[in-house]
Amino acid sequence: MSNATTYTNQVNSFSPSSIVEMLSGYGCQKVWLYRTINRQGETLLVLLDEENGIYEEMASRLDAPDMKEWAFQYSDGGYKSRTLPEGAFELDLSCPDEAAWYMDLL
């Protein structure tokens, strides 16, 4: 792992409850959680928000037992689609403790 990667992850590293709080602050009422494979072949967990019929990546993390911190998606470089990915699981942000629990559990 390079120093740049370590630095980026340390700066953009949030607990599940912090991500739920941030998304709720942006007006998100629900998000969808799903698993995907990135270009390096690693399994990722991704949170999507829907606005005007477009599903957009809001946060992600590696799907590994020792990885519980999430990275917030600050730019337009993430996933965007008009359709919800197959197997996506809805999280209701009006129950923040439950949403954070699911994010931590997976």
Buried (B, 14 or more C-beta within 10 A) or exposed (E): EEEEEEEEBEEBBBBBBBBBBBBBEEEBEBBBBBBBEEEEEEEBBBBBBBEEEEBBBBBBBBBEEEBBBBBBBEEEEBBEEEEEBEEBEEBEBEEBEEBBBBBEEB
